[in-house]
Amino acid sequence: MDSASRVFSTSSPPLSGGCRALSLGAEGDAPGLTLWLSAPEGEPPAEGWPLLIVLEGEAYFTAAAECARRLARLPQKTRVGPMMVMGVALAPDAERLGAF
């Protein structure tokens, strides 16, 4: 196993209720991106949901989305309200080595 395969995941995070995935192809010199989105249930407020952007989304999106969902259950105690979570990952993994 080479060092890149130990560091970079080749699988997507598991998506649970309300989560969506979007792949944006590479354009010119810009690499392709994969986005994972999680939105709270219900109607958004007039000003829109706050957005938490998670880099290295393939590794951290699922945990961040679950934390945001759980913290928003009791906003009077956690002081955290409902928010959108977006995980961002460069795609595919093979092209990521050039970014570091």
N, CA, C and O atoms as a Tinker XYZ file with bonds, in Angstrom:
   400  protein
     1  N      0.854000   -1.176000    0.000000    73     2
     2  CA     0.000000    0.000000    0.000000    64     1     3
     3  C      0.897000    1.236000    0.000000    63     2     4     5
     4  O      1.757000    1.376000    0.870000    81     3
     5  N      0.704000    2.132000   -0.966000    73     3     6
     6  CA     1.531000    3.337000   -1.005000    64     5     7
     7  C      1.012000    4.357000    0.014000    63     6     8     9
     8  O     -0.091000    4.220000    0.545000    81     7
     9  N      1.829000    5.379000    0.272000    73     7    10
    10  CA     1.470000    6.348000    1.309000    64     9    11
    11  C      0.201000    7.108000    0.973000    63    10    12    13
    12  O     -0.558000    7.458000    1.878000    81    11
    13  N     -0.054000    7.374000   -0.311000    73    11    14
    14  CA    -1.263000    8.113000   -0.691000    64    13    15
    15  C     -2.520000    7.332000   -0.351000    63    14    16    17
    16  O     -3.495000    7.921000    0.115000    81    15
    17  N     -2.526000    6.032000   -0.568000    73    15    18
    18  CA    -3.732000    5.255000   -0.290000    64    17    19
    19  C     -3.982000    5.113000    1.208000    63    18    20    21
    20  O     -5.113000    4.852000    1.617000    81    19
    21  N     -2.955000    5.277000    2.031000    73    19    22
    22  CA    -3.168000    5.245000    3.479000    64    21    23
    23  C     -3.759000    6.555000    3.977000    63    22    24    25
    24  O     -4.495000    6.567000    4.963000    81    23
    25  N     -3.442000    7.663000    3.304000    73    23    26
    26  CA    -3.877000    8.978000    3.752000    64    25    27
    27  C     -5.237000    9.352000    3.184000    63    26    28    29
    28  O     -6.076000    9.892000    3.905000    81    27
    29  N     -5.469000    9.077000    1.919000    73    27    30
    30  CA    -6.674000    9.541000    1.253000    64    29    31
    31  C     -7.684000    8.422000    1.095000    63    30    32    33
    32  O     -7.363000    7.332000    0.622000    81    31
    33  N     -8.896000    8.712000    1.495000    73    31    34
    34  CA    -9.986000    7.749000    1.363000    64    33    35
    35  C    -10.436000    7.671000   -0.086000    63    34    36    37
    36  O    -10.447000    8.682000   -0.789000    81    35
    37  N    -10.803000    6.489000   -0.536000    73    35    38
    38  CA   -11.315000    6.338000   -1.897000    64    37    39
    39  C    -12.821000    6.173000   -1.904000    63    38    40    41
    40  O    -13.417000    6.022000   -2.971000    81    39
    41  N    -13.447000    6.199000   -0.747000    73    39    42
    42  CA   -14.894000    6.037000   -0.691000    64    41    43
    43  C    -15.553000    7.329000   -0.237000    63    42    44    45
    44  O    -14.922000    8.182000    0.387000    81    43
    45  N    -16.814000    7.455000   -0.555000    73    43    46
    46  CA   -17.593000    8.614000   -0.142000    64    45    47
    47  C    -18.136000    8.383000    1.256000    63    46    48    49
    48  O    -18.280000    7.238000    1.687000    81    47
    49  N    -18.439000    9.467000    1.974000    73    47    50
    50  CA   -19.055000    9.265000    3.283000    64    49    51
    51  C    -20.469000    8.726000    3.108000    63    50    52    53
    52  O    -21.122000    9.030000    2.110000    81    51
    53  N    -20.951000    7.936000    4.055000    73    51    54
    54  CA   -22.333000    7.468000    3.954000    64    53    55
    55  C    -23.287000    8.643000    4.140000    63    54    56    57
    56  O    -23.071000    9.491000    5.007000    81    55
    57  N    -24.320000    8.694000    3.344000    73    55    58
    58  CA   -25.286000    9.783000    3.427000    64    57    59
    59  C    -26.514000    9.313000    4.179000    63    58    60    61
    60  O    -27.042000    8.235000    3.907000    81    59
    61  N    -26.968000   10.118000    5.123000    73    59    62
    62  CA   -28.171000    9.775000    5.871000    64    61    63
    63  C    -29.282000   10.749000    5.503000    63    62    64    65
    64  O    -29.128000   11.543000    4.576000    81    63
    65  N    -30.374000   10.695000    6.207000    73    63    66
    66  CA   -31.565000   11.473000    5.866000    64    65    67
    67  C    -31.299000   12.937000    5.584000    63    66    68    69
    68  O    -30.619000   13.608000    6.360000    81    67
    69  N    -31.823000   13.430000    4.492000    73    67    70
    70  CA   -31.712000   14.834000    4.142000    64    69    71
    71  C    -30.403000   15.244000    3.502000    63    70    72    73
    72  O    -30.238000   16.417000    3.169000    81    71
    73  N    -29.468000   14.331000    3.317000    73    71    74
    74  CA   -28.168000   14.663000    2.726000    64    73    75
    75  C    -28.193000   14.429000    1.224000    63    74    76    77
    76  O    -28.845000   13.506000    0.735000    81    75
    77  N    -27.483000   15.269000    0.510000    73    75    78
    78  CA   -27.380000   15.164000   -0.940000    64    77    79
    79  C    -25.913000   15.267000   -1.334000    63    78    80    81
    80  O    -25.121000   15.914000   -0.649000    81    79
    81  N    -25.558000   14.625000   -2.442000    73    79    82
    82  CA   -24.196000   14.697000   -2.979000    64    81    83
    83  C    -24.249000   15.326000   -4.363000    63    82    84    85
    84  O    -25.201000   15.111000   -5.114000    81    83
    85  N    -23.229000   16.100000   -4.698000    73    83    86
    86  CA   -23.146000   16.776000   -5.987000    64    85    87
    87  C    -21.705000   16.710000   -6.463000    63    86    88    89
    88  O    -20.792000   17.068000   -5.718000    81    87
    89  N    -21.485000   16.256000   -7.697000    73    87    90
    90  CA   -20.140000   16.209000   -8.274000    64    89    91
    91  C    -20.020000   17.276000   -9.348000    63    90    92    93
    92  O    -20.864000   17.366000  -10.240000    81    91
    93  N    -18.977000   18.079000   -9.261000    73    91    94
    94  CA   -18.695000   19.122000  -10.243000    64    93    95
    95  C    -17.413000   18.734000  -10.961000    63    94    96    97
    96  O    -16.371000   18.569000  -10.326000    81    95
    97  N    -17.481000   18.587000  -12.274000    73    95    98
    98  CA   -16.327000   18.162000  -13.054000    64    97    99
    99  C    -15.226000   19.207000  -13.107000    63    98   100   101
   100  O    -15.454000   20.389000  -12.851000    81    99
   101  N    -14.031000   18.747000  -13.443000    73    99   102
   102  CA   -12.881000   19.640000  -13.584000    64   101   103
   103  C    -13.098000   20.562000  -14.774000    63   102   104   105
   104  O    -13.710000   20.178000  -15.770000    81   103
   105  N    -12.586000   21.783000  -14.655000    73   103   106
   106  CA   -12.709000   22.758000  -15.730000    64   105   107
   107  C    -11.392000   23.519000  -15.848000    63   106   108   109
   108  O    -10.968000   24.187000  -14.906000    81   107
   109  N    -10.756000   23.415000  -16.996000    73   107   110
   110  CA    -9.456000   24.059000  -17.178000    64   109   111
   111  C     -8.437000   23.471000  -16.220000    63   110   112   113
   112  O     -8.284000   22.252000  -16.139000    81   111
   113  N     -7.736000   24.337000  -15.490000    73   111   114
   114  CA    -6.752000   23.887000  -14.501000    64   113   115
   115  C     -7.379000   23.570000  -13.147000    63   114   116   117
   116  O     -6.719000   23.004000  -12.275000    81   115
   117  N     -8.639000   23.928000  -12.966000    73   115   118
   118  CA    -9.307000   23.696000  -11.680000    64   117   119
   119  C     -9.697000   22.226000  -11.539000    63   118   120   121
   120  O    -10.220000   21.633000  -12.482000    81   119
   121  N     -9.449000   21.639000  -10.380000    73   119   122
   122  CA    -9.822000   20.231000  -10.179000    64   121   123
   123  C    -11.328000   20.086000   -9.994000    63   122   124   125
   124  O    -12.025000   21.057000   -9.700000    81   123
   125  N    -11.814000   18.878000  -10.168000    73   123   126
   126  CA   -13.218000   18.603000   -9.900000    64   125   127
   127  C    -13.480000   18.644000   -8.401000    63   126   128   129
   128  O    -12.572000   18.461000   -7.591000    81   127
   129  N    -14.729000   18.887000   -8.050000    73   127   130
   130  CA   -15.119000   18.938000   -6.643000    64   129   131
   131  C    -16.284000   17.997000   -6.393000    63   130   132   133
   132  O    -17.104000   17.761000   -7.280000    81   131
   133  N    -16.352000   17.474000   -5.208000    73   131   134
   134  CA   -17.528000   16.756000   -4.745000    64   133   135
   135  C    -18.046000   17.508000   -3.532000    63   134   136   137
   136  O    -17.288000   17.826000   -2.616000    81   135
   137  N    -19.350000   17.791000   -3.532000    73   135   138
   138  CA   -19.988000   18.499000   -2.424000    64   137   139
   139  C    -21.021000   17.591000   -1.784000    63   138   140   141
   140  O    -21.760000   16.898000   -2.484000    81   139
   141  N    -21.077000   17.589000   -0.480000    73   139   142
   142  CA   -22.126000   16.895000    0.262000    64   141   143
   143  C    -22.871000   17.954000    1.052000    63   142   144   145
   144  O    -22.251000   18.784000    1.717000    81   143
   145  N    -24.198000   17.933000    0.986000    73   143   146
   146  CA   -25.022000   18.948000    1.639000    64   145   147
   147  C    -26.015000   18.306000    2.594000    63   146   148   149
   148  O    -26.638000   17.292000    2.278000    81   147
   149  N    -26.151000   18.904000    3.752000    73   147   150
   150  CA   -27.139000   18.486000    4.738000    64   149   151
   151  C    -27.894000   19.728000    5.174000    63   150   152   153
   152  O    -27.287000   20.707000    5.610000    81   151
   153  N    -29.220000   19.694000    5.058000    73   151   154
   154  CA   -30.049000   20.835000    5.443000    64   153   155
   155  C    -31.010000   20.413000    6.549000    63   154   156   157
   156  O    -31.478000   19.275000    6.560000    81   155
   157  N    -31.306000   21.317000    7.474000    73   155   158
   158  CA   -32.277000   21.002000    8.522000    64   157   159
   159  C    -33.668000   20.801000    7.924000    63   158   160   161
   160  O    -33.965000   21.286000    6.832000    81   159
   161  N    -34.506000   20.085000    8.650000    73   159   162
   162  CA   -35.886000   19.908000    8.207000    64   161   163
   163  C    -36.659000   21.198000    8.430000    63   162   164   165
   164  O    -36.301000   22.010000    9.283000    81   163
   165  N    -37.713000   21.376000    7.665000    73   163   166
   166  CA   -38.568000   22.541000    7.835000    64   165   167
   167  C    -38.202000   23.675000    6.903000    63   166   168   169
   168  O    -37.279000   23.581000    6.094000    81   167
   169  N    -38.954000   24.745000    7.046000    73   167   170
   170  CA   -38.742000   25.931000    6.217000    64   169   171
   171  C    -37.542000   26.728000    6.723000    63   170   172   173
   172  O    -37.373000   26.901000    7.930000    81   171
   173  N    -36.708000   27.213000    5.800000    73   171   174
   174  CA   -35.572000   28.038000    6.237000    64   173   175
   175  C    -36.061000   29.396000    6.733000    63   174   176   177
   176  O    -37.106000   29.875000    6.295000    81   175
   177  N    -35.321000   30.011000    7.632000    73   175   178
   178  CA   -35.674000   31.359000    8.077000    64   177   179
   179  C    -35.533000   32.347000    6.919000    63   178   180   181
   180  O    -34.892000   32.039000    5.914000    81   179
   181  N    -36.120000   33.515000    7.054000    73   179   182
   182  CA   -36.097000   34.524000    5.986000    64   181   183
   183  C    -34.674000   34.860000    5.553000    63   182   184   185
   184  O    -34.431000   35.095000    4.369000    81   183
   185  N    -33.732000   34.886000    6.489000    73   183   186
   186  CA   -32.341000   35.218000    6.154000    64   185   187
   187  C    -31.554000   34.004000    5.677000    63   186   188   189
   188  O    -30.387000   34.133000    5.308000    81   187
   189  N    -32.173000   32.830000    5.679000    73   187   190
   190  CA   -31.506000   31.601000    5.242000    64   189   191
   191  C    -30.825000   30.905000    6.409000    63   190   192   193
   192  O    -30.641000   31.486000    7.478000    81   191
   193  N    -30.452000   29.637000    6.181000    73   191   194
   194  CA   -29.762000   28.869000    7.211000    64   193   195
   195  C    -28.307000   29.308000    7.301000    63   194   196   197
   196  O    -27.716000   29.665000    6.282000    81   195
   197  N    -27.715000   29.293000    8.491000    73   195   198
   198  CA   -26.260000   29.445000    8.580000    64   197   199
   199  C    -25.609000   28.244000    7.882000    63   198   200   201
   200  O    -26.212000   27.174000    7.802000    81   199
   201  N    -24.397000   28.417000    7.383000    73   199   202
   202  CA   -23.710000   27.358000    6.644000    64   201   203
   203  C    -22.364000   27.053000    7.284000    63   202   204   205
   204  O    -21.541000   27.947000    7.482000    81   203
   205  N    -22.147000   25.781000    7.606000    73   203   206
   206  CA   -20.857000   25.302000    8.094000    64   205   207
   207  C    -20.186000   24.578000    6.937000    63   206   208   209
   208  O    -20.723000   23.593000    6.431000    81   207
   209  N    -19.013000   25.053000    6.509000    73   207   210
   210  CA   -18.277000   24.437000    5.404000    64   209   211
   211  C    -17.175000   23.559000    5.994000    63   210   212   213
   212  O    -16.354000   24.016000    6.789000    81   211
   213  N    -17.175000   22.289000    5.586000    73   211   214
   214  CA   -16.222000   21.312000    6.109000    64   213   215
   215  C    -15.266000   20.915000    4.989000    63   214   216   217
   216  O    -15.685000   20.305000    4.005000    81   215
   217  N    -13.989000   21.254000    5.129000    73   215   218
   218  CA   -12.987000   20.824000    4.164000    64   217   219
   219  C    -12.640000   19.367000    4.427000    63   218   220   221
   220  O    -12.883000   18.858000    5.522000    81   219
   221  N    -12.070000   18.689000    3.426000    73   219   222
   222  CA   -11.810000   17.250000    3.522000    64   221   223
   223  C    -13.119000   16.523000    3.834000    63   222   224   225
   224  O    -13.182000   15.657000    4.706000    81   223
   225  N    -14.162000   16.906000    3.089000    73   223   226
   226  CA   -15.507000   16.405000    3.329000    64   225   227
   227  C    -15.653000   14.902000    3.274000    63   226   228   229
   228  O    -16.499000   14.337000    3.968000    81   227
   229  N    -14.834000   14.234000    2.452000    73   227   230
   230  CA   -14.938000   12.777000    2.359000    64   229   231
   231  C    -14.610000   12.119000    3.696000    63   230   232   233
   232  O    -15.044000   10.997000    3.960000    81   231
   233  N    -13.856000   12.802000    4.527000    73   231   234
   234  CA   -13.476000   12.241000    5.821000    64   233   235
   235  C    -14.339000   12.761000    6.973000    63   234   236   237
   236  O    -14.615000   12.024000    7.919000    81   235
   237  N    -14.767000   14.031000    6.899000    73   235   238
   238  CA   -15.364000   14.672000    8.065000    64   237   239
   239  C    -16.830000   15.075000    7.920000    63   238   240   241
   240  O    -17.449000   15.461000    8.911000    81   239
   241  N    -17.403000   15.000000    6.718000    73   239   242
   242  CA   -18.773000   15.486000    6.513000    64   241   243
   243  C    -19.788000   14.779000    7.401000    63   242   244   245
   244  O    -20.591000   15.437000    8.063000    81   243
   245  N    -19.764000   13.466000    7.425000    73   243   246
   246  CA   -20.777000   12.716000    8.167000    64   245   247
   247  C    -20.767000   13.097000    9.648000    63   246   248   249
   248  O    -21.824000   13.313000   10.240000    81   247
   249  N    -19.589000   13.178000   10.240000    73   247   250
   250  CA   -19.487000   13.532000   11.662000    64   249   251
   251  C    -19.951000   14.965000   11.904000    63   250   252   253
   252  O    -20.661000   15.228000   12.875000    81   251
   253  N    -19.558000   15.897000   11.031000    73   251   254
   254  CA   -19.951000   17.295000   11.205000    64   253   255
   255  C    -21.458000   17.471000   11.058000    63   254   256   257
   256  O    -22.072000   18.199000   11.837000    81   255
   257  N    -22.061000   16.812000   10.065000    73   255   258
   258  CA   -23.507000   16.920000    9.856000    64   257   259
   259  C    -24.266000   16.340000   11.045000    63   258   260   261
   260  O    -25.272000   16.904000   11.478000    81   259
   261  N    -23.791000   15.226000   11.569000    73   259   262
   262  CA   -24.453000   14.608000   12.728000    64   261   263
   263  C    -24.300000   15.477000   13.970000    63   262   264   265
   264  O    -25.251000   15.619000   14.740000    81   263
   265  N    -23.130000   16.058000   14.180000    73   263   266
   266  CA   -22.927000   16.962000   15.321000    64   265   267
   267  C    -23.848000   18.171000   15.226000    63   266   268   269
   268  O    -24.475000   18.554000   16.213000    81   267
   269  N    -23.931000   18.772000   14.043000    73   267   270
   270  CA   -24.799000   19.936000   13.853000    64   269   271
   271  C    -26.253000   19.567000   14.134000    63   270   272   273
   272  O    -26.975000   20.327000   14.779000    81   271
   273  N    -26.678000   18.409000   13.653000    73   271   274
   274  CA   -28.059000   17.972000   13.863000    64   273   275
   275  C    -28.338000   17.759000   15.355000    63   274   276   277
   276  O    -29.373000   18.193000   15.861000    81   275
   277  N    -27.433000   17.103000   16.047000    73   275   278
   278  CA   -27.643000   16.825000   17.472000    64   277   279
   279  C    -27.583000   18.090000   18.325000    63   278   280   281
   280  O    -28.375000   18.247000   19.254000    81   279
   281  N    -26.656000   18.986000   18.021000    73   279   282
   282  CA   -26.551000   20.222000   18.792000    64   281   283
   283  C    -27.782000   21.103000   18.623000    63   282   284   285
   284  O    -28.161000   21.823000   19.547000    81   283
   285  N    -28.411000   21.052000   17.447000    73   283   286
   286  CA   -29.576000   21.894000   17.170000    64   285   287
   287  C    -30.855000   21.359000   17.818000    63   286   288   289
   288  O    -31.879000   22.042000   17.804000    81   287
   289  N    -30.812000   20.161000   18.381000    73   287   290
   290  CA   -32.011000   19.603000   19.025000    64   289   291
   291  C    -32.468000   20.441000   20.211000    63   290   292   293
   292  O    -33.668000   20.629000   20.411000    81   291
   293  N    -31.528000   20.942000   20.995000    73   291   294
   294  CA   -31.844000   21.722000   22.196000    64   293   295
   295  C    -31.094000   23.053000   22.167000    63   294   296   297
   296  O    -30.156000   23.253000   22.938000    81   295
   297  N    -31.505000   23.966000   21.277000    73   295   298
   298  CA   -30.753000   25.219000   21.136000    64   297   299
   299  C    -30.724000   26.062000   22.410000    63   298   300   301
   300  O    -29.794000   26.846000   22.603000    81   299
   301  N    -31.720000   25.916000   23.278000    73   299   302
   302  CA   -31.716000   26.685000   24.528000    64   301   303
   303  C    -30.582000   26.249000   25.456000    63   302   304   305
   304  O    -30.140000   27.029000   26.299000    81   303
   305  N    -30.108000   25.011000   25.308000    73   303   306
   306  CA   -28.991000   24.527000   26.133000    64   305   307
   307  C    -27.650000   24.615000   25.408000    63   306   308   309
   308  O    -26.637000   24.950000   26.023000    81   307
   309  N    -27.632000   24.316000   24.104000    73   307   310
   310  CA   -26.366000   24.280000   23.366000    64   309   311
   311  C    -25.995000   25.619000   22.745000    63   310   312   313
   312  O    -24.837000   25.849000   22.396000    81   311
   313  N    -26.982000   26.501000   22.607000    73   311   314
   314  CA   -26.805000   27.786000   21.918000    64   313   315
   315  C    -26.405000   27.592000   20.460000    63   314   316   317
   316  O    -25.757000   28.450000   19.860000    81   315
   317  N    -26.801000   26.456000   19.904000    73   315   318
   318  CA   -26.544000   26.153000   18.495000    64   317   319
   319  C    -27.885000   25.904000   17.830000    63   318   320   321
   320  O    -28.626000   25.006000   18.230000    81   319
   321  N    -28.197000   26.699000   16.816000    73   319   322
   322  CA   -29.446000   26.527000   16.089000    64   321   323
   323  C    -29.251000   25.670000   14.853000    63   322   324   325
   324  O    -28.129000   25.275000   14.535000    81   323
   325  N    -30.342000   25.383000   14.154000    73   323   326
   326  CA   -30.248000   24.598000   12.921000    64   325   327
   327  C    -29.338000   25.277000   11.898000    63   326   328   329
   328  O    -29.323000   26.502000   11.782000    81   327
   329  N    -28.588000   24.471000   11.166000    73   327   330
   330  CA   -27.678000   25.008000   10.149000    64   329   331
   331  C    -27.504000   24.008000    9.016000    63   330   332   333
   332  O    -27.723000   22.809000    9.188000    81   331
   333  N    -27.109000   24.516000    7.864000    73   331   334
   334  CA   -26.714000   23.654000    6.755000    64   333   335
   335  C    -25.249000   23.286000    6.950000    63   334   336   337
   336  O    -24.466000   24.062000    7.499000    81   335
   337  N    -24.894000   22.094000    6.492000    73   335   338
   338  CA   -23.498000   21.655000    6.524000    64   337   339
   339  C    -23.125000   21.250000    5.106000    63   338   340   341
   340  O    -23.854000   20.499000    4.457000    81   339
   341  N    -21.989000   21.749000    4.625000    73   339   342
   342  CA   -21.505000   21.403000    3.287000    64   341   343
   343  C    -20.092000   20.844000    3.410000    63   342   344   345
   344  O    -19.190000   21.516000    3.911000    81   343
   345  N    -19.907000   19.610000    2.950000    73   343   346
   346  CA   -18.585000   19.000000    2.892000    64   345   347
   347  C    -18.006000   19.200000    1.502000    63   346   348   349
   348  O    -18.705000   19.004000    0.508000    81   347
   349  N    -16.745000   19.585000    1.417000    73   347   350
   350  CA   -16.088000   19.858000    0.139000    64   349   351
   351  C    -14.874000   18.944000    0.007000    63   350   352   353
   352  O    -14.073000   18.825000    0.934000    81   351
   353  N    -14.747000   18.300000   -1.153000    73   351   354
   354  CA   -13.587000   17.437000   -1.408000    64   353   355
   355  C    -13.129000   17.616000   -2.841000    63   354   356   357
   356  O    -13.944000   17.715000   -3.758000    81   355
   357  N    -11.821000   17.656000   -3.027000    73   355   358
   358  CA   -11.271000   17.621000   -4.378000    64   357   359
   359  C    -11.485000   16.221000   -4.923000    63   358   360   361
   360  O    -11.384000   15.242000   -4.184000    81   359
   361  N    -11.777000   16.122000   -6.194000    73   359   362
   362  CA   -12.033000   14.792000   -6.777000    64   361   363
   363  C    -11.335000   14.697000   -8.117000    63   362   364   365
   364  O    -11.199000   15.720000   -8.789000    81   363
   365  N    -10.897000   13.558000   -8.534000    73   363   366
   366  CA   -10.792000   12.318000   -7.764000    64   365   367
   367  C     -9.575000   12.343000   -6.861000    63   366   368   369
   368  O     -8.747000   13.250000   -6.938000    81   367
   369  N     -9.475000   11.340000   -6.007000    73   367   370
   370  CA    -8.388000   11.294000   -5.023000    64   369   371
   371  C     -7.014000   11.311000   -5.672000    63   370   372   373
   372  O     -6.085000   11.897000   -5.116000    81   371
   373  N     -6.859000   10.685000   -6.836000    73   371   374
   374  CA    -5.554000   10.618000   -7.501000    64   373   375
   375  C     -5.027000   12.008000   -7.830000    63   374   376   377
   376  O     -3.816000   12.229000   -7.794000    81   375
   377  N     -5.918000   12.955000   -8.152000    73   375   378
   378  CA    -5.491000   14.314000   -8.490000    64   377   379
   379  C     -5.141000   15.125000   -7.249000    63   378   380   381
   380  O     -4.506000   16.174000   -7.365000    81   379
   381  N     -5.534000   14.672000   -6.081000    73   379   382
   382  CA    -5.333000   15.433000   -4.859000    64   381   383
   383  C     -3.873000   15.538000   -4.468000    63   382   384   385
   384  O     -3.486000   16.502000   -3.808000    81   383
   385  N     -3.059000   14.582000   -4.851000    73   383   386
   386  CA    -1.648000   14.614000   -4.466000    64   385   387
   387  C     -0.968000   15.875000   -4.966000    63   386   388   389
   388  O     -0.056000   16.382000   -4.312000    81   387
   389  N     -1.394000   16.394000   -6.117000    73   387   390
   390  CA    -0.808000   17.605000   -6.658000    64   389   391
   391  C     -1.187000   18.851000   -5.882000    63   390   392   393
   392  O     -0.555000   19.894000   -6.051000    81   391
   393  N     -2.201000   18.769000   -5.034000    73   391   394
   394  CA    -2.656000   19.930000   -4.276000    64   393   395
   395  C     -1.825000   20.153000   -3.018000    63   394   396   397
   396  O     -1.942000   21.198000   -2.377000    81   395
   397  N     -0.988000   19.182000   -2.659000    73   395   398
   398  CA    -0.229000   19.298000   -1.412000    64   397   399
   399  C      1.242000   19.468000   -1.676000    63   398   400
   400  O      2.029000   19.581000   -0.735000    81   399
